[in-house]
C-alpha cells in the first residue's frame, strides 16, 4: 500500500488532487477549534474537563462534528445538517412526484435536487444552531457543571443572533469545502469530512479509556479495546463487501446489419443495502423523547419514565428499542431506495432477463424475495454493531462515544473502502498497480 501511495504521488494530477484534499482537511480541522463570538471559552473548557460531556444528549452530533459541537466553535454543527437534509430529500423523492421526475431527468434534475438540499441544509443549520445556543444559555448543555450558566455571559438578542448566524455560516462553509473535495479533490467530499470528524475523536477517547482503567495502569483495557476494534473493522469490511449477485442475460438483437446485446451481467445486492442510514434514523428518533423530557418542566410521570428508561444507554428498554428501530429502518430504507418493479421494467425494456425467471412481474417478485432475505441478516448485523458502545459502557465503564462504536466504525470503514477504490481506479487508468489485490 505504501508503494501504491508513492506511485500515486508520482502522478502529477493525482498528487495535486491528494494535496488539495489534504489542504481542505487542514482548513476544516482548524475551523473546529475557532470559538464563536459571545462564548466564554475558558468556562467551556472548564465544563468539558469537569463533566464527562461526551455523555450528553448531543453525543451523536458531537461525533459527526469531530468534537466541535461541545467546544461551541464556528463548525460546531459540522456536516450533520447536510446529512439530515440529504436524507430528507431522498425520502421526499419517493413521496413527491415533482422530485421523482427531477431524479429521472439525469444531471440537470440531480443539480436541482442538490440545490434544494443546500437550501434545506441552511434552514436546518439555523434551527439546530438556535437550539444549541438556547441550550448553552440555559446551562443544560453541560449538566452538573458549576459554571454552565456562565458560558454565554451576554444573553442579549444581538449576541444570540450573531452566534446563530456564525454557526449557520460555518455549516455553509463546511458544505462548500465538501463540494470542493468532490469537484477538485479525490471525490466523496462530505464522506471524507465525516471520516475526518470521527477519526479526530479516536485518540482522546482511547486515552480516556486508558486513564479510566484499573488493570496495569489501564493498559490492559486499552489493549483490549484495540483488539476489539480490529476485530470489528475486519467484520465490517467482510459484511460491507458481501453481496448477492443476481445474473442477468441480455438477448441478442439485430438492428440493420449489426447485432446488439447477447451479454451477461449481474445485479449486485449488498447484504447491508441500507448502509449507515438506519443507525442514524434510530439514534435521532431516540433523541426526541430525551430532548422533550430535558426541556419539560415539573415532575410528570411520563418525564420520569423517559429519564429512567430512554436516556441511559445501558438500560434494557433503551437497548431493545434501539435494536428494533434499527431493524425497522433497515427494511424501510431498502424499500424506498430499491424499487424491484422499476428494475424489472428497465430490464424488460432493454431485453434483459434473469435465467429461469420470466420477465416483468415475476422478475420483480423474485428481486423483492431475494432483497427481503438478505436484508434480514444485514439489519441484524447493523443492530448488533450499533450495540457495541452499550457493551463497552458496561464492560469498560467507557462513555457512550466509545471510539470503536458501531456508527463510527461503519462510517470509517465504508468511506475508507470507497476512497481507496477511487484512488485505485485512477491509478489503473494510468496502468499503475492499485491498492486492492
Secondary structure as the mmCIF struct_conf table of DSSP 4:
data_model
#
loop_
_struct_conf.conf_type_id
_struct_conf.id
_struct_conf.beg_label_comp_id
_struct_conf.beg_label_asym_id
_struct_conf.beg_label_seq_id
_struct_conf.end_label_comp_id
_struct_conf.end_label_asym_id
_struct_conf.end_label_seq_id
HELX_RH_AL_P HELX_RH_AL_P1 UNK A 2 UNK A 10
BEND BEND1 UNK A 11 UNK A 11
HELX_RH_AL_P HELX_RH_AL_P2 UNK A 12 UNK A 31
TURN_TY1_P TURN_TY1_P1 UNK A 32 UNK A 33
BEND BEND2 UNK A 34 UNK A 34
STRN STRN1 UNK A 35 UNK A 35
HELX_LH_PP_P HELX_LH_PP_P1 UNK A 36 UNK A 36
TURN_TY1_P TURN_TY1_P2 UNK A 37 UNK A 38
HELX_RH_AL_P HELX_RH_AL_P3 UNK A 41 UNK A 50
TURN_TY1_P TURN_TY1_P3 UNK A 51 UNK A 52
HELX_RH_3T_P HELX_RH_3T_P1 UNK A 53 UNK A 55
BEND BEND3 UNK A 56 UNK A 56
TURN_TY1_P TURN_TY1_P4 UNK A 57 UNK A 58
HELX_RH_AL_P HELX_RH_AL_P4 UNK A 59 UNK A 64
TURN_TY1_P TURN_TY1_P5 UNK A 65 UNK A 67
HELX_RH_AL_P HELX_RH_AL_P5 UNK A 68 UNK A 71
TURN_TY1_P TURN_TY1_P6 UNK A 72 UNK A 72
STRN STRN2 UNK A 73 UNK A 73
TURN_TY1_P TURN_TY1_P7 UNK A 74 UNK A 79
HELX_RH_AL_P HELX_RH_AL_P6 UNK A 80 UNK A 95
HELX_RH_AL_P HELX_RH_AL_P7 UNK A 97 UNK A 104
TURN_TY1_P TURN_TY1_P8 UNK A 105 UNK A 106
HELX_RH_AL_P HELX_RH_AL_P8 UNK A 107 UNK A 138
TURN_TY1_P TURN_TY1_P9 UNK A 139 UNK A 139
TURN_TY1_P TURN_TY1_P10 UNK A 141 UNK A 144
TURN_TY1_P TURN_TY1_P11 UNK A 146 UNK A 147
HELX_RH_3T_P HELX_RH_3T_P2 UNK A 148 UNK A 150
BEND BEND4 UNK A 151 UNK A 153
HELX_RH_AL_P HELX_RH_AL_P9 UNK A 157 UNK A 184
BEND BEND5 UNK A 185 UNK A 187
HELX_RH_AL_P HELX_RH_AL_P10 UNK A 189 UNK A 200
TURN_TY1_P TURN_TY1_P12 UNK A 201 UNK A 201
HELX_RH_AL_P HELX_RH_AL_P11 UNK A 202 UNK A 212
HELX_RH_3T_P HELX_RH_3T_P3 UNK A 215 UNK A 218
HELX_RH_AL_P HELX_RH_AL_P12 UNK A 219 UNK A 241
STRN STRN3 UNK A 243 UNK A 250
STRN STRN4 UNK A 253 UNK A 255
TURN_TY1_P TURN_TY1_P13 UNK A 256 UNK A 257
STRN STRN5 UNK A 258 UNK A 260
STRN STRN6 UNK A 264 UNK A 270
TURN_TY1_P TURN_TY1_P14 UNK A 271 UNK A 276
HELX_RH_AL_P HELX_RH_AL_P13 UNK A 277 UNK A 295
BEND BEND6 UNK A 298 UNK A 298
HELX_RH_AL_P HELX_RH_AL_P14 UNK A 301 UNK A 309
BEND BEND7 UNK A 310 UNK A 311
TURN_TY1_P TURN_TY1_P15 UNK A 313 UNK A 314
BEND BEND8 UNK A 315 UNK A 315
HELX_RH_AL_P HELX_RH_AL_P15 UNK A 316 UNK A 337
HELX_RH_AL_P HELX_RH_AL_P16 UNK A 340 UNK A 349
TURN_TY1_P TURN_TY1_P16 UNK A 350 UNK A 351
STRN STRN7 UNK A 352 UNK A 353
TURN_TY1_P TURN_TY1_P17 UNK A 355 UNK A 356
BEND BEND9 UNK A 357 UNK A 357
TURN_TY1_P TURN_TY1_P18 UNK A 359 UNK A 360
HELX_RH_AL_P HELX_RH_AL_P17 UNK A 361 UNK A 386
TURN_TY1_P TURN_TY1_P19 UNK A 387 UNK A 387
HELX_RH_AL_P HELX_RH_AL_P18 UNK A 388 UNK A 395
BEND BEND10 UNK A 396 UNK A 396
BEND BEND11 UNK A 400 UNK A 401
TURN_TY1_P TURN_TY1_P20 UNK A 403 UNK A 404
HELX_RH_AL_P HELX_RH_AL_P19 UNK A 406 UNK A 429
TURN_TY1_P TURN_TY1_P21 UNK A 430 UNK A 431
BEND BEND12 UNK A 435 UNK A 435
#
